[in-house]
Amino acid sequence: EKEETRKDLPVITINAPDTVCRTQDTVVSVTLPEGLTNATLYHEFSHSGSEIDLDASDGLNGKVSHESYPGEENGLKFVVYAKTSDGFEFTVTKTVEILDNHILEHISAKDATASKEGNIEYWHCTVCDTYFSDKDGENEIELKDTVVSRKAPEIIEGKGQSVNQGEKKALSFTSNASYDDFKYVKLDGNELDPKNYTVKEGSTIVTLNKDFVSTLKTGKHTIGIVSETGEASTE
């Protein structure tokens, strides 16, 4: 009896998305197994087909422009034709669905604070990763356009404190800026030596050392807590 041995076909992978929006180009690449270089990539529509002429020496890659999608088509098929070293011809296919409408997720507006950025209300297509300012997906924007910058910080605790001249009393001031954004402290417009205060998280709490406070002259003084987002100050 003659015994036949079945050989496994080389594994060819067509890398392309499962779905694209009609306004989105389709990017494709083909991963070939080692030693297999005689492969050709085509893309086909139901009513028309056209070859993507690409170099197969180290894998195939290319792009189908969305402008080439026929209006009546809702699918795009990639076909790789190949031949094994012993002459067996075979094909591998990948179908990409073309969506007429974006798949939109709604992102609610969020107010900015001194420690966090906010955002405007916007819509995001989960298929083509495009952003829109309207629920109908007509006014395209960039992600950076959705960002609302952090607000300038303010002193939220410690305003208007007083101390008698020569009195050793620590004074604490809290800025609503993020602790991670802290830069330095100013007193009467001049940067203060860090040895004269401590700073800790919650949002940003600066405490003037009592020994330093006792050296201040009679009168009003202005303290400023400087952060990446601005300066919070009080007298």
N, C-alpha and C positions, 0 to 999 in steps of 0.2 A: 504494500500500500504506500501511496505517496502522502507524506505528512506535510501540511502547510503550516507555516508559522506566521501568525498575525503580528504585524508591526504597528506600534503606536505612531500616530501622526505627530509631527512637531507641533508644539504649542505656540500659537500666534495669538497675541493679545491686542485687541483694538481698544485703545483708550479714548473714550468719548463720553460725553454726558448722556444720560437716559432721556433727558428732556431739555429743550431750549425754548426761549421765547422768540417770537417772530422777529423781534428787533435785535436779536443776539446772534453773533457769529458762532459757528460751531468749530471748535478746535479739536483736532484729532491727531493722535500719534499711534504708531504701531510698534509693538515690541516683538522683535524676531528672535528665535532661538539661535544659539551660536552655530555658525556654519551655513545658515540658510539666508541667502541674499537675493535669490531670484524670485522676489515677490513684487506684486504690483497692486496699488491701491486705487480704487474707484469710489465715487459716490453716485448714487442713483436716486431719482425720483420716479414716481409711478408713470408720469407722462413724459419724462425726459431724463436723460442720463449724461454725465460728463466725467471724463477722467481727470483725476488729480495727478499731474505728472511730477513725481517726486523721486529723489534719489533713494534707492533701497540698500545702499552699501552698509549703513549702520542703523537701519530702522527708518520708518516712514513717518512723516509728520506734515501737517498742513492746516489749512483753515478754509471753511466754506463761508463766504460772506452772506449775511442775512439778506442782502439786496438781491441775491440770486435765487431766493426761495420763491417758487411759483405760488401765486395767490391761492390756487386750489389744493395745494399740497399740505398735508399735516404730518408728513414723515420724511425722513432722510435716511437712506441706508448706505453704509460703508461696506465695501466688499474688497477683501484681499484675496488675490489669486496667487497661488504658490505652487511649487513643484519640489518634491523630495529629491534627494540625491540619486535615488534609483528610478526617477522619472514619473512618479505618481503625482498627478495633478489634483489639487483640492482647493476649496475656498473656505473662508471664514467671514462671517457677516456680523454687523452691529447696526441696529436700528435706533434712530434718535427721533423722538416725538417732537413735533413743532407745535407749540401752543400759540393760539391766536391771542390769548389774553394773559396778562401777568398774574402770578399767584401772589397776592399782596397781604402782608401782615401789617397791622396798624400799631404804631408806636405813639403812645400818649405823650403830651408835652410834660416836661418836668422842670420845675424852677431851679435855677442855679443858686448855690449858696457860696459862702466865703471859702468853703473847703472842697466843694464838688461842682463840676460843670453840670449844666442842665441841657435840655434839648427842646427844640420846637416839636410840634406834632408833625409826624411824617409817616410815609408808607414805604415798605421795603419789599421788593420782589425776591422771594426765596429761591427762585429758579435762576434768574440772570444776575442777581445781586445788584440790582439797580434801585436807586432811591428816588422818591417822588414826594412833592409837597401837597398832592391832592389824592383823594381816594379813588379816582378814576385812572390813575397812573398815566397822566398826560404831561404833567410838568416835571421833567426830570431834573434832579439836583444831585450834588455830590454829598457824601457823608459829612464832610467838614461844614457844609451849609446848615446842617441840623444842630450843630453845637452852639450852646449858649454859654458864654464865658463866665467864669466864677466872679462873684461880686467882690467889690473891695471890702476888706475886713473892717470890723468895728470892735471897740471895747465894749464888752457885754457885762463885765463885772469890774468894780474898782474905780468907777468915775467919781471925781470930786472929793477924794480923800484928803484929810489934813493931818498934820502932825506938828507938835510944838518944836520950836527950834532947839536942837541939841538932844531931843528925845530919841532914844534908841527903839525904833519900832519898825518892823518889817512891813512893807507895803506890797500887796499883790494886785495884779491887773490881768484880766483875761481877755484875749482877743479870740473872736470866733473863727479865725483862720486855722487851717490844719496845722498841727504840730510839725508835720513833715515839711511844711513850707517855710518854717521859721528861718530868718536870716540873722537879725541882730536887734539890739535895743538902742533907741536914741533918747537922750535927755536934753531938752532945750535945743534941739537941732543937731547935737553932736553925738556920734556913736559912742556908746557906753562900754567901758572895759567889762568883759564878761565876768571878771572877778567880783564885780559889784552886784551881781544878781544871779538867780538860778532860773531855769526854764524847764517846764515839764508839760506833759501832754494833758489835754482836757478842756477845750480845744488847744489853745496855747496859753499857758499860765506863767507869767513872769513875776518873780518876787524880788524886790529890791532888798538887799541885805540891810539889817537894822543898823549896823555900824556905818554903812554908807549913807543911809537916810539921815543920821544924826549930823552929818557934815553939810547938809544942804542949807543954803542961806534963806533968810526970811523972804517970802514972796511966792508968787505962783511959778510953778514949774510944769513943763509939758513933757510927758513920756510918750514915746512912739514905739510900738512893736511892729517891726518891719518883717514882712513875709513876701514870698514870691508873688503874691497877688496884690500887694500894696501895703500901706501903712495904716494901722489902727492907733489913734492917739486920744489922749485926754489930759486935762489939767489936774 
